[in-house]
Amino acid sequence: MTSKRKKDPNQLDLPVISPQSAPNSAPQEQNAKTNKENGNVEPGPASAGPEGGKPGRPRTGHVGKQAREESNHAAHVEAESVPEALAPAHRPFNPAKIELPLHKRIDKSFLEYASYVIRDRAIPNIADGLKPVQRRILWAMHLTDDGRFAKVANVVGDTMKFHPHGDASICEALVVLANKRYLVEGQGNFGNLFTGDPPAAARYIECRLTDLARTELFNDELTEFVPSYDGRNREPVALPSKLPLALMLGTEGIAVGLAARILPHNFPELLQAQIAILKNESFKCLPDFPTGGLMDAREYKDGTGSVTVRARIKVLDESTVVITEIPPTTTTESLIASIEDAARKGKLKVRSINDFTSEKVEIQIKCPPGVDAEKMVDALYAFTDCEVTLSSRIIVIRDNRPVELTVGELLRQNTAQLVDLLKRELQLREKKLMDELHQRTLERIFIEERIYKKIESCKTNEAIFAAVRDGFKPYRKELLRDISDDDIERLLGIRIRRISQFDIARHRDEIERARADLASTRRSLKNLTAYAINHLETLLQKYGPMYPRLTKVSRHEEIDVREVAFKAFKVSYDRESGYVGFKVNGDEFKTECTRFDKILLVFRDGRYKVIELPEKLFVGPDLVYCGLPERDRVFTMAYADRNATYLKRFTFGGYILEKEYLCVPQGEKCRILFFAPDTPETLFIRYKAAPYQKINQQTCSPGELDVKGPRTRGRQISIKEVSSITAEPTRGWDAETLTTRVVFT
């Protein structure tokens, strides 16, 4: 009786070996024979259970362990003989098959990662001004848009079909879009820009597209699509946006080795700038922030510089100031924290801070006794976040590469794209109108001329088509193009009821309307610039009042931290009292200056000196000039000594504070007759009357003189005694008297 050998439970299942691999099985047979001779493996019948047919419990002792090891070794040897087609997918490491060295592979991986972050995460595309997550949110909302509000959670779920990242980033980007007002309208608690409070959960708030987004962002027929990240859906490469969204929305992006910051701009002002571009006129666009504030944009430099934005602070009374608008990048909480930090450091003194912010900002600050509210305002600007400086660096993706542009360059590209999109829309509309006009004309002829009667006797499809074609031959001139098989199929599909109820007059009116629309479309195509301007003006008229400028453009006075505050002083001179200073209520030489400016004083006897800003200084009644000392500014002066009168132009150059200098020749007694900054065009000279004196008045041109130093003598005017020299004709000037011109020799 032949017994079948039972399978060892420790033996691995291996594929059947082909006869060609039989020689490789010798080691396995040898190992099996050796194990059997050593008694390590029990024969098949001995492993049967008490009932003969059921296997018993395998041994677990030392001998069984050794048997398992031997069996595993045999299985490994047999696995090596498995044909290549049946072998596992894993292959041992082979350095010879490496395509790139390690350092090049790392470089390649880093470049791919950097490119992904720059193009697909952080930087907006110049085509529509949107980051990928923003574009996917708007596209998902467009696909389900029916004019009603939808749960933000639903929008996030729809967006995840296109966005290969988590729901948190999508929800955050959607909240930002809603708070920027232009494209997404929110309903519910979307957070507070002023206080920094977070929005409610996505399941509690709703949103929808604005009318502006519906009309200006989408056109499925002009949109280029690519498969989504998982290949299940299509998403747009870029939306066919007719709006300069990058500048409208503003954005910040930090990528690998690259950081971009585009400040938000006012929508109506951008439209006006685009109109100016189309009209070849100059334009200027400045940022506008949703938090308001006061902005100094002198250093903006068309988007390559920076702006300084201050909070709007009102003085409520002598000891109270109220912050009503805050700078961007701050919240009421962070602003109060910066004020408290400055107070702790002794930079300013505050009695109390109360935050009453709700829909509008209202932070009330009480000053301690002895602190003026006006000085508190300047201290807040100098030492707290009530003043912030924002740099601008406009970087966008163009042709799959990041490029840095100015506001003007970006807006010009947006305008060119607008014109191109309008052209493509008009061409698409022209094609549709031509198709509509062609189809309506076919229907009219088909029914009016009873061409359908000619197919009654036709037996085959080819005969029907031929009959219809023959029926239209007399009316070929009325058609826009040749009749096609699709046209005939459409005509043959007209129902009998429609033929019997066909209204010829109404149909002709519809044809005329289509022709008028087609003519209007073709006129617009011929005058694309005018059409684009009209499009922008329509948008401006419709949406301009909805989006007024929130940030006021102003010029900020610089604040010196050495003095808590920077103030403007007005220095003046009172000749009657002889006092000069910013606490003098005088009528002459009124000069606006700062606490740290110096003052130039020039006296009638030719002395001059530069002094610190005086509050109230006695200088006497002989002051002829008081102003700011400018090293290279040209002054014009006429003076008289004992012998003659002279005229000269000069610059003061350098000086030492409080030291007296002379602007006349040294050692001579002189008297200044005329002194003025810059160079008057003409001087009017009047002489004192004298016997036998024929010429009593003359004119001269100071511009004929060269600019010298302050102690030069100058050019002689006359040896006559001068009564007055002025830059304008005075009351004593006689226009009818003989007047000559001074000739300098």
Residue pairs with C-beta under 8 A, 6 or more apart in sequence:
3 44
3 45
4 44
5 43
5 44
6 44
6 47
6 48
6 55
8 41
8 67
8 71
9 58
10 58
10 64
10 67
10 68
10 71
10 72
11 71
11 74
11 75
12 71
12 72
12 75
14 75
14 78
14 79
14 82
15 82
15 86
17 24
17 25
17 78
17 81
17 82
18 83
21 81
21 83
24 78
24 80
24 81
25 78
25 81
27 74
27 77
28 74
28 77
28 78
31 70
31 73
31 74
31 77
32 41
32 74
35 41
35 67
35 70
36 43
39 63
40 63
40 66
40 67
40 70
41 67
42 59
47 55
47 56
47 58
48 54
48 55
48 56
49 55
49 56
50 56
58 64
59 67
100 108
110 256
113 256
114 255
114 256
114 257
117 255
117 256
118 255
118 256
118 258
118 397
118 402
119 397
119 400
120 132
121 131
121 132
121 133
121 253
121 255
122 131
122 253
122 254
122 255
122 258
122 260
123 131
123 253
123 255
123 258
123 260
123 395
123 396
123 397
123 402
124 130
124 131
124 134
124 245
124 246
124 251
124 253
124 260
124 262
124 396
124 397
125 131
125 135
125 238
125 396
125 397
126 246
126 396
126 397
126 398
126 403
126 410
126 413
127 237
127 238
127 239
127 241
127 417
128 135
128 217
128 238
128 239
128 240
128 241
128 245
129 241
129 243
129 244
129 245
129 246
129 247
129 248
129 249
129 396
129 414
130 138
130 238
130 239
130 241
130 245
130 246
131 173
131 251
131 253
132 163
133 159
133 163
133 165
133 169
133 170
133 173
134 173
134 177
135 235
135 236
135 238
135 239
136 159
136 162
136 163
136 170
136 235
137 155
137 159
137 170
137 173
137 174
137 177
137 184
138 177
138 183
138 184
138 209
138 213
138 217
138 239
139 162
139 235
139 236
139 239
140 155
140 158
140 159
140 161
140 162
141 150
141 155
141 158
141 184
141 207
141 208
141 209
142 209
142 214
142 217
142 218
143 158
144 150
144 154
144 155
144 158
145 208
145 209
145 214
147 208
148 208
149 187
149 206
149 207
149 208
150 206
150 207
150 208
151 202
151 203
151 205
151 206
152 171
152 174
152 202
152 203
152 205
152 206
152 207
153 201
153 202
153 203
155 174
155 207
156 167
156 170
156 171
156 174
156 202
157 167
159 170
159 174
160 167
160 170
161 228
161 232
161 233
162 228
162 229
162 233
162 235
163 169
163 170
163 229
164 229
164 230
167 202
171 202
174 184
174 207
175 186
175 190
175 191
175 199
177 183
177 184
177 249
178 184
178 185
178 186
178 190
178 207
179 186
179 190
179 191
179 193
179 290
180 249
180 250
180 264
180 290
181 290
181 547
182 210
182 212
182 213
182 243
182 248
182 249
182 267
182 547
183 209
183 210
183 212
183 213
183 217
183 245
183 249
184 207
184 208
184 209
184 210
184 213
185 207
185 208
185 209
185 210
186 205
186 206
186 207
187 205
187 206
187 207
187 208
188 199
188 200
188 204
188 205
188 206
189 199
189 200
189 204
189 205
190 199
190 200
190 205
191 197
191 198
191 199
193 290
193 291
193 331
194 291
194 326
194 331
194 332
194 357
194 360
194 361
195 331
195 332
195 333
195 357
196 331
196 332
196 333
196 334
199 205
212 243
212 543
216 241
216 242
216 243
216 539
217 239
217 240
217 241
217 242
217 243
218 239
218 240
219 240
219 421
219 425
221 428
222 240
222 421
222 424
222 425
222 428
223 236
223 237
223 239
223 240
224 236
224 237
224 238
225 234
225 235
225 236
225 237
226 234
226 235
226 236
226 237
227 233
227 234
227 235
228 234
228 235
240 421
242 417
242 418
242 421
242 422
242 535
243 414
244 270
244 274
244 410
244 411
244 414
244 415
246 262
246 394
246 396
246 410
246 414
247 262
247 264
247 265
247 270
247 285
247 407
247 410
247 411
247 414
248 264
248 265
248 267
248 270
249 264
250 262
250 263
250 264
250 265
250 287
251 260
251 261
251 262
252 259
252 260
252 261
252 262
253 259
253 260
253 261
253 395
255 402
258 395
258 402
259 393
259 395
260 393
260 394
260 395
260 396
260 402
261 390
261 391
261 392
261 393
262 303
262 392
262 393
262 394
262 395
263 287
263 289
263 303
263 307
263 390
263 392
264 287
264 288
264 289
264 290
265 285
265 286
265 287
265 288
265 407
266 285
266 286
266 288
266 547
266 549
267 543
267 544
267 547
268 540
268 543
268 544
268 547
268 548
268 549
269 285
269 286
269 288
269 549
270 285
270 411
271 536
271 539
271 540
271 544
272 283
272 540
273 283
273 284
273 285
273 411
274 411
274 414
274 415
274 418
274 536
275 533
275 536
275 537
275 540
276 282
276 283
277 283
277 411
277 412
277 415
278 415
278 419
278 529
278 532
278 533
278 536
279 533
283 408
283 411
285 407
285 411
286 295
286 297
286 300
286 307
286 553
287 295
287 297
287 300
287 307
287 390
287 392
287 551
288 549
288 550
288 551
289 295
289 309
289 327
289 328
289 550
289 551
290 328
290 550
291 325
291 326
291 327
291 328
291 330
291 361
291 550
292 312
292 325
292 326
292 361
292 550
292 551
292 552
293 309
293 310
293 311
293 312
293 325
293 326
293 327
293 328
293 551
293 552
294 309
294 310
294 311
294 312
294 325
294 551
294 552
294 554
294 556
295 307
295 308
295 309
295 310
295 551
295 552
295 553
295 554
296 307
296 308
296 309
296 310
296 553
296 554
296 555
296 556
297 307
297 553
298 555
299 305
299 306
299 307
299 308
300 306
300 307
300 392
302 406
302 407
302 408
303 392
303 394
303 405
303 406
303 407
303 408
303 410
304 392
304 393
304 394
304 406
305 391
305 392
306 389
306 390
306 391
306 392
307 389
307 390
307 392
308 387
308 388
308 389
308 390
308 556
309 327
309 328
309 387
309 388
309 389
309 390
309 551
310 327
310 381
310 386
310 387
310 556
311 323
311 325
311 326
311 327
311 335
311 380
311 386
311 387
312 323
312 324
312 325
312 552
313 321
313 322
313 323
313 324
313 377
313 380
313 381
313 386
314 321
314 322
314 324
315 321
315 373
315 374
315 377
316 322
316 364
316 373
317 373
318 372
318 373
319 351
319 366
319 367
319 368
319 369
319 371
319 373
320 364
320 365
320 366
320 367
320 373
321 364
321 365
321 367
321 373
321 376
321 377
321 380
322 362
322 363
322 364
322 365
323 335
323 361
323 362
323 363
323 365
323 380
323 386
324 360
324 361
324 362
325 361
326 332
326 335
326 361
326 386
327 385
327 386
327 387
327 388
328 388
328 390
329 388
329 390
330 385
330 388
332 355
332 357
332 361
332 363
334 385
335 363
335 384
335 385
335 386
336 353
336 355
336 363
338 384
338 385
338 386
339 348
339 350
339 353
339 365
339 380
339 384
339 386
340 350
340 353
341 384
342 348
342 379
342 383
342 384
343 349
343 350
347 379
347 382
347 383
348 376
348 379
348 380
348 383
348 384
348 564
349 367
349 368
349 371
350 365
350 366
350 367
350 368
351 366
351 367
351 368
352 365
352 366
353 363
353 364
353 365
353 366
354 363
354 364
354 366
355 362
355 363
355 364
356 362
356 363
356 364
357 363
365 376
365 380
367 373
367 376
374 565
375 564
375 565
377 565
378 559
378 564
378 565
378 566
378 567
379 564
379 565
380 386
381 387
381 556
381 559
382 559
382 560
382 561
382 564
382 565
382 566
383 561
387 556
393 404
394 404
394 405
394 406
394 407
394 410
395 402
395 403
395 404
395 405
396 402
396 403
396 405
396 410
397 403
405 413
415 532
418 532
418 535
418 536
419 528
419 529
419 532
422 528
422 531
422 532
422 535
423 525
423 528
426 521
426 524
426 525
426 528
426 531
427 525
429 517
429 521
430 518
430 521
430 522
430 525
433 514
433 517
433 518
433 521
434 480
434 518
436 514
437 480
437 511
437 514
437 515
437 518
438 479
438 480
438 481
438 487
439 487
439 490
440 507
440 510
440 511
440 514
441 478
441 479
441 480
441 511
442 472
442 479
442 483
442 487
442 490
442 491
443 491
443 494
443 507
444 504
444 507
444 508
444 511
445 451
445 472
445 475
445 478
446 452
446 468
446 471
446 472
446 491
446 494
447 494
447 499
447 502
448 504
449 471
449 475
451 467
451 468
451 471
451 472
452 491
452 494
452 499
454 467
454 468
454 470
454 471
455 463
455 464
455 467
455 468
455 492
458 464
458 466
458 467
464 488
464 492
465 485
465 488
468 483
468 488
468 491
468 492
469 483
469 488
472 479
472 483
476 482
524 531
525 531
557 566
557 567
557 568
558 566
559 565
559 566
560 566
560 594
560 595
560 596
563 595
566 594
566 595
567 594
567 595
568 592
568 593
568 594
569 582
569 592
569 593
569 594
569 595
569 613
570 582
570 590
570 591
570 592
570 593
571 580
571 581
571 582
571 584
571 589
571 590
571 591
571 592
571 593
571 599
571 613
571 614
571 626
572 580
572 581
572 582
572 584
572 585
572 586
572 587
572 588
572 589
572 590
572 591
573 579
573 580
573 584
573 586
573 588
573 589
573 619
573 623
573 626
574 580
574 584
574 585
574 586
574 587
574 588
575 586
575 588
575 621
575 623
576 621
577 584
577 618
578 618
578 619
578 620
578 621
579 586
579 616
579 617
579 618
579 619
580 586
580 589
580 599
580 601
580 614
580 616
580 617
580 619
580 623
580 626
581 613
581 614
581 615
581 616
581 617
582 593
582 613
582 614
582 615
583 615
583 616
584 616
588 626
589 623
589 625
589 626
589 627
591 599
591 626
591 627
591 628
593 599
593 613
593 628
594 613
595 613
596 613
597 613
597 628
598 610
598 611
598 612
598 613
598 628
598 629
598 657
599 610
599 611
599 612
599 613
599 614
599 626
599 627
599 628
599 629
600 608
600 609
600 610
600 625
600 626
600 627
600 628
600 629
600 652
601 608
601 609
601 610
601 611
601 619
601 623
601 625
601 626
602 608
602 623
602 624
602 625
602 626
602 663
602 672
602 675
603 619
603 620
603 622
603 623
603 624
603 672
604 622
604 623
604 624
604 671
604 672
605 622
605 669
605 670
605 671
605 672
606 639
606 662
606 663
606 664
606 670
606 672
607 660
607 661
607 662
607 663
608 625
608 652
608 660
608 661
608 662
608 663
608 710
609 655
609 658
609 659
609 660
609 661
610 629
610 655
610 656
610 657
610 658
610 659
611 617
611 657
611 658
612 657
624 672
624 675
625 635
625 675
625 676
625 677
627 677
629 652
629 655
630 652
631 651
631 652
631 653
631 654
632 651
633 651
633 652
633 677
633 678
634 649
634 650
634 651
634 677
634 678
634 679
634 707
635 649
635 650
635 651
635 652
635 675
635 676
635 677
635 678
636 647
636 648
636 649
636 674
636 675
636 676
636 677
636 678
636 679
636 680
636 702
637 647
637 648
637 649
637 650
637 663
637 672
637 674
637 675
637 676
637 714
638 645
638 646
638 647
638 672
638 673
638 674
638 675
638 683
638 717
638 722
638 725
639 645
639 646
639 664
639 670
639 671
639 672
639 673
639 714
640 646
640 670
640 671
640 673
640 721
640 722
641 664
641 665
641 668
641 669
641 670
641 671
642 668
642 669
643 719
644 716
644 717
644 718
644 719
645 673
645 685
645 716
645 717
645 718
645 719
645 720
645 722
645 725
646 713
646 714
646 715
646 716
646 717
647 683
647 700
647 702
647 705
647 714
647 715
647 717
647 744
648 705
648 708
648 712
648 713
648 714
648 715
649 679
649 702
649 705
649 706
649 707
649 708
650 663
650 707
650 708
650 709
650 710
650 712
651 707
651 709
651 710
652 663
652 710
653 709
653 710
655 661
661 710
662 710
662 711
663 710
663 711
664 670
664 672
664 711
665 711
665 713
666 711
673 722
673 724
673 725
674 683
674 725
674 726
674 727
676 727
679 702
679 703
680 702
680 727
681 701
681 703
682 699
682 700
682 701
682 727
683 699
683 700
683 701
683 702
683 725
683 726
683 727
684 697
684 699
684 725
684 726
684 727
684 728
684 729
684 730
684 733
685 697
685 698
685 699
685 700
685 717
685 718
685 722
685 724
685 725
685 742
686 696
686 697
686 722
686 723
686 724
686 725
686 730
686 732
686 733
687 693
687 695
687 696
687 697
687 698
687 718
687 720
687 721
687 722
687 723
688 720
688 721
688 722
688 723
689 696
690 720
690 721
693 720
694 738
695 738
695 739
695 740
696 734
696 737
697 733
697 734
697 737
697 739
698 717
698 718
698 739
698 740
698 741
698 742
699 739
699 740
699 741
699 742
700 717
700 741
700 742
700 744
701 741
704 744
705 714
705 715
705 744
708 714
715 744
715 745
716 744
716 745
717 742
718 742
723 732
724 730
724 732
729 735
